[in-house]
Amino acid sequence: MTNAFTVSGLTKTYQDFVLDHVSFSVPSGSIVGLIGENGAGKSTTINAVLGLIQKEAGQVSIFGKEGLDGDTKEEVGVVFDGSNYPEILSPRKLNGVMRNIYRSWDEAAYFRLLQQFSLPPDKPLKQFSKGMKMKLAIAVALSHHSRLLILDEATSGLDPVVRDDILDMLLDFVQEEDHSILVSSHITSDLEKIADYIVFIHEGKVVFSKPKDELVEQYGIIKCGAAQFEALDKLDIIVYRKMDYEWQVLVADRVAMKKKYPKALIVSASIDEIMLLYVKGERGK
């Protein structure tokens, strides 16, 4: 399997935060979800990848090339949370701007997407809702023949219907085998729908990078009392958390754990619950 995009040992130090040797990859034809609590390092990672901030160490490879040269930028579509373009422009005027920025700008595709997303071409962007602005940013990203999309919190603050529309667009995009997506989001239920892989960053470090299906289908949570917790094999515990009336224990193979602990209550774990246990819990021995 080839990688569209690889990050190795990415490091950036601030006064109160360190992005600490972050490494992961985005295989061609896949969607990779980047998760983590606010301040974990998701946006810092994306900004460093795009060269918007200076990294101290590490390598970024896109389509087998080091960094982002002019040709590579043509093939990377970027969508940030918030307003991406000057508010005085209309989508039609924005077309003229983009035509001068991208050699590969496809005007026909752009206006087709405006129509598909029900975006009025002559309305100023200051009159657009947040969902309309986000759809416009995605239309722009798709109109210069991008092979890699990088989205930073692109669905945050949107209503569920608009979010679902955008997720469908992303799934359509990766139907082409050489198309790939890196999407950071704190809405983990969105990533459960569309992601092939999940990269979890906590306090500036990658905690894990795993196939989503492995997390959702294999991981589990043992819910038990103190005596049962003490009887667990500590090697089976990834992380655990003491709640008011029970212990919650994250395990990597819930089917095997059900056989090993037949009297224990073992439930499936959502990505949200896995992340919460890592952030709030304590590591197993």
BATIDREN-83553 format. One record per residue (C-alpha): residue number from 0; x, z, y. Coordinates in steps of 0.5 Angstrom, whole numbers, plus 500, padded with zeros to 3 digits. Example, Ala and Ser with C-alpha at 12.3 -4.5 7.8 and 13.67 -1.06 7.14 Angstrom:
2
{pos:0 east:525 up:516 north:491}
{pos:1 east:527 up:514 north:498}
This chain:
285
{pos:0 east:500 up:500 north:500}
{pos:1 east:503 up:498 north:507}
{pos:2 east:502 up:502 north:513}
{pos:3 east:499 up:500 north:520}
{pos:4 east:502 up:506 north:523}
{pos:5 east:507 up:511 north:521}
{pos:6 east:509 up:517 north:525}
{pos:7 east:515 up:521 north:523}
{pos:8 east:518 up:528 north:526}
{pos:9 east:514 up:527 north:533}
{pos:10 east:517 up:533 north:537}
{pos:11 east:515 up:535 north:544}
{pos:12 east:516 up:542 north:547}
{pos:13 east:512 up:545 north:553}
{pos:14 east:512 up:552 north:556}
{pos:15 east:507 up:554 north:552}
{pos:16 east:506 up:549 north:546}
{pos:17 east:510 up:545 north:541}
{pos:18 east:509 up:539 north:538}
{pos:19 east:513 up:540 north:532}
{pos:20 east:516 up:535 north:527}
{pos:21 east:509 up:531 north:526}
{pos:22 east:509 up:526 north:521}
{pos:23 east:503 up:522 north:518}
{pos:24 east:501 up:515 north:517}
{pos:25 east:495 up:510 north:517}
{pos:26 east:495 up:505 north:511}
{pos:27 east:493 up:498 north:513}
{pos:28 east:485 up:497 north:512}
{pos:29 east:484 up:505 north:513}
{pos:30 east:481 up:510 north:517}
{pos:31 east:485 up:516 north:519}
{pos:32 east:481 up:522 north:522}
{pos:33 east:486 up:527 north:526}
{pos:34 east:483 up:534 north:526}
{pos:35 east:484 up:541 north:529}
{pos:36 east:482 up:546 north:534}
{pos:37 east:482 up:545 north:542}
{pos:38 east:490 up:545 north:544}
{pos:39 east:492 up:544 north:537}
{pos:40 east:496 up:538 north:539}
{pos:41 east:491 up:532 north:537}
{pos:42 east:492 up:529 north:544}
{pos:43 east:499 up:530 north:545}
{pos:44 east:500 up:526 north:539}
{pos:45 east:496 up:520 north:541}
{pos:46 east:499 up:520 north:548}
{pos:47 east:506 up:521 north:545}
{pos:48 east:505 up:515 north:540}
{pos:49 east:502 up:511 north:546}
{pos:50 east:508 up:512 north:550}
{pos:51 east:504 up:516 north:555}
{pos:52 east:509 up:522 north:555}
{pos:53 east:516 up:522 north:553}
{pos:54 east:517 up:525 north:546}
{pos:55 east:524 up:529 north:545}
{pos:56 east:525 up:527 north:537}
{pos:57 east:521 up:523 north:532}
{pos:58 east:520 up:515 north:531}
{pos:59 east:513 up:511 north:531}
{pos:60 east:512 up:505 north:527}
{pos:61 east:507 up:500 north:529}
{pos:62 east:506 up:494 north:524}
{pos:63 east:513 up:495 north:522}
{pos:64 east:516 up:495 north:529}
{pos:65 east:519 up:501 north:532}
{pos:66 east:515 up:503 north:538}
{pos:67 east:510 up:499 north:543}
{pos:68 east:513 up:493 north:545}
{pos:69 east:509 up:487 north:549}
{pos:70 east:506 up:484 north:543}
{pos:71 east:504 up:490 north:539}
{pos:72 east:500 up:492 north:545}
{pos:73 east:496 up:486 north:545}
{pos:74 east:494 up:488 north:538}
{pos:75 east:493 up:496 north:539}
{pos:76 east:486 up:498 north:542}
{pos:77 east:486 up:505 north:545}
{pos:78 east:479 up:509 north:547}
{pos:79 east:480 up:515 north:551}
{pos:80 east:474 up:521 north:552}
{pos:81 east:471 up:520 north:559}
{pos:82 east:471 up:514 north:564}
{pos:83 east:476 up:509 north:562}
{pos:84 east:476 up:504 north:568}
{pos:85 east:474 up:504 north:575}
{pos:86 east:467 up:506 north:576}
{pos:87 east:466 up:501 north:582}
{pos:88 east:467 up:495 north:577}
{pos:89 east:461 up:492 north:573}
{pos:90 east:463 up:489 north:566}
{pos:91 east:463 up:482 north:568}
{pos:92 east:468 up:484 north:573}
{pos:93 east:472 up:488 north:568}
{pos:94 east:472 up:482 north:564}
{pos:95 east:476 up:478 north:570}
{pos:96 east:481 up:484 north:570}
{pos:97 east:482 up:484 north:562}
{pos:98 east:483 up:477 north:562}
{pos:99 east:490 up:478 north:566}
{pos:100 east:492 up:484 north:562}
{pos:101 east:491 up:481 north:555}
{pos:102 east:494 up:474 north:553}
{pos:103 east:489 up:475 north:547}
{pos:104 east:483 up:476 north:551}
{pos:105 east:477 up:473 north:548}
{pos:106 east:472 up:473 north:553}
{pos:107 east:466 up:470 north:549}
{pos:108 east:467 up:476 north:544}
{pos:109 east:467 up:481 north:550}
{pos:110 east:460 up:478 north:552}
{pos:111 east:457 up:478 north:545}
{pos:112 east:459 up:485 north:544}
{pos:113 east:456 up:487 north:551}
{pos:114 east:450 up:484 north:549}
{pos:115 east:450 up:487 north:542}
{pos:116 east:451 up:494 north:545}
{pos:117 east:445 up:493 north:550}
{pos:118 east:450 up:493 north:556}
{pos:119 east:448 up:490 north:563}
{pos:120 east:454 up:486 north:565}
{pos:121 east:453 up:486 north:572}
{pos:122 east:451 up:494 north:573}
{pos:123 east:457 up:498 north:576}
{pos:124 east:460 up:503 north:571}
{pos:125 east:458 up:509 north:576}
{pos:126 east:451 up:508 north:573}
{pos:127 east:453 up:508 north:566}
{pos:128 east:451 up:514 north:561}
{pos:129 east:457 up:517 north:558}
{pos:130 east:455 up:513 north:551}
{pos:131 east:455 up:506 north:555}
{pos:132 east:462 up:507 north:558}
{pos:133 east:464 up:509 north:551}
{pos:134 east:461 up:503 north:548}
{pos:135 east:464 up:499 north:553}
{pos:136 east:471 up:502 north:552}
{pos:137 east:470 up:500 north:545}
{pos:138 east:468 up:493 north:546}
{pos:139 east:474 up:492 north:551}
{pos:140 east:478 up:495 north:545}
{pos:141 east:475 up:490 north:540}
{pos:142 east:476 up:484 north:545}
{pos:143 east:483 up:482 north:545}
{pos:144 east:484 up:482 north:537}
{pos:145 east:486 up:489 north:536}
{pos:146 east:489 up:490 north:529}
{pos:147 east:489 up:498 north:530}
{pos:148 east:484 up:502 north:534}
{pos:149 east:487 up:509 north:537}
{pos:150 east:481 up:513 north:539}
{pos:151 east:482 up:520 north:542}
{pos:152 east:475 up:524 north:542}
{pos:153 east:471 up:518 north:543}
{pos:154 east:465 up:521 north:540}
{pos:155 east:465 up:527 north:544}
{pos:156 east:459 up:529 north:548}
{pos:157 east:455 up:523 north:545}
{pos:158 east:448 up:524 north:542}
{pos:159 east:447 up:523 north:535}
{pos:160 east:444 up:516 north:535}
{pos:161 east:450 up:513 north:540}
{pos:162 east:455 up:517 north:535}
{pos:163 east:452 up:514 north:529}
{pos:164 east:452 up:507 north:532}
{pos:165 east:459 up:508 north:534}
{pos:166 east:461 up:510 north:527}
{pos:167 east:458 up:504 north:524}
{pos:168 east:462 up:499 north:529}
{pos:169 east:468 up:503 north:526}
{pos:170 east:466 up:502 north:519}
{pos:171 east:465 up:494 north:521}
{pos:172 east:472 up:494 north:524}
{pos:173 east:476 up:496 north:518}
{pos:174 east:472 up:491 north:513}
{pos:175 east:478 up:486 north:515}
{pos:176 east:484 up:489 north:510}
{pos:177 east:489 up:488 north:516}
{pos:178 east:485 up:493 north:521}
{pos:179 east:486 up:500 north:521}
{pos:180 east:484 up:506 north:525}
{pos:181 east:486 up:513 north:528}
{pos:182 east:481 up:517 north:530}
{pos:183 east:482 up:524 north:533}
{pos:184 east:475 up:528 north:533}
{pos:185 east:473 up:535 north:533}
{pos:186 east:466 up:533 north:530}
{pos:187 east:468 up:533 north:523}
{pos:188 east:462 up:531 north:520}
{pos:189 east:463 up:524 north:523}
{pos:190 east:470 up:524 north:520}
{pos:191 east:466 up:526 north:513}
{pos:192 east:462 up:519 north:514}
{pos:193 east:467 up:514 north:515}
{pos:194 east:475 up:517 north:514}
{pos:195 east:479 up:515 north:508}
{pos:196 east:484 up:520 north:510}
{pos:197 east:484 up:527 north:514}
{pos:198 east:490 up:529 north:518}
{pos:199 east:490 up:537 north:520}
{pos:200 east:494 up:539 north:526}
{pos:201 east:494 up:546 north:527}
{pos:202 east:498 up:550 north:533}
{pos:203 east:502 up:543 north:533}
{pos:204 east:504 up:542 north:526}
{pos:205 east:501 up:538 north:521}
{pos:206 east:498 up:543 north:516}
{pos:207 east:496 up:537 north:511}
{pos:208 east:495 up:530 north:510}
{pos:209 east:490 up:528 north:505}
{pos:210 east:485 up:523 north:502}
{pos:211 east:478 up:525 north:505}
{pos:212 east:475 up:525 north:498}
{pos:213 east:480 up:530 north:495}
{pos:214 east:478 up:535 north:500}
{pos:215 east:470 up:534 north:500}
{pos:216 east:470 up:533 north:492}
{pos:217 east:475 up:537 north:490}
{pos:218 east:476 up:543 north:494}
{pos:219 east:472 up:549 north:494}
{pos:220 east:470 up:556 north:497}
{pos:221 east:470 up:562 north:492}
{pos:222 east:465 up:568 north:495}
{pos:223 east:466 up:574 north:492}
{pos:224 east:467 up:582 north:493}
{pos:225 east:473 up:586 north:494}
{pos:226 east:474 up:587 north:487}
{pos:227 east:473 up:580 north:485}
{pos:228 east:478 up:578 north:490}
{pos:229 east:483 up:583 north:487}
{pos:230 east:482 up:580 north:480}
{pos:231 east:484 up:573 north:483}
{pos:232 east:490 up:569 north:481}
{pos:233 east:494 up:569 north:488}
{pos:234 east:497 up:562 north:486}
{pos:235 east:490 up:560 north:486}
{pos:236 east:489 up:562 north:493}
{pos:237 east:490 up:557 north:499}
{pos:238 east:487 up:561 north:504}
{pos:239 east:483 up:567 north:505}
{pos:240 east:478 up:570 north:510}
{pos:241 east:475 up:577 north:510}
{pos:242 east:468 up:577 north:512}
{pos:243 east:463 up:583 north:513}
{pos:244 east:460 up:583 north:506}
{pos:245 east:465 up:578 north:502}
{pos:246 east:471 up:575 north:502}
{pos:247 east:472 up:567 north:502}
{pos:248 east:477 up:564 north:499}
{pos:249 east:479 up:556 north:499}
{pos:250 east:481 up:553 north:493}
{pos:251 east:484 up:546 north:491}
{pos:252 east:480 up:545 north:485}
{pos:253 east:473 up:548 north:485}
{pos:254 east:471 up:545 north:478}
{pos:255 east:478 up:548 north:475}
{pos:256 east:476 up:555 north:478}
{pos:257 east:469 up:555 north:475}
{pos:258 east:472 up:555 north:468}
{pos:259 east:477 up:560 north:470}
{pos:260 east:472 up:565 north:474}
{pos:261 east:465 up:563 north:471}
{pos:262 east:462 up:569 north:474}
{pos:263 east:464 up:567 north:481}
{pos:264 east:460 up:564 north:486}
{pos:265 east:464 up:558 north:488}
{pos:266 east:461 up:553 north:493}
{pos:267 east:463 up:546 north:495}
{pos:268 east:467 up:546 north:502}
{pos:269 east:466 up:541 north:508}
{pos:270 east:472 up:539 north:512}
{pos:271 east:469 up:544 north:518}
{pos:272 east:469 up:550 north:513}
{pos:273 east:476 up:548 north:510}
{pos:274 east:479 up:547 north:518}
{pos:275 east:476 up:554 north:520}
{pos:276 east:479 up:558 north:514}
{pos:277 east:486 up:555 north:515}
{pos:278 east:485 up:557 north:523}
{pos:279 east:482 up:564 north:522}
{pos:280 east:484 up:566 north:515}
{pos:281 east:491 up:568 north:512}
{pos:282 east:495 up:564 north:507}
{pos:283 east:495 up:566 north:500}
{pos:284 east:502 up:568 north:497}
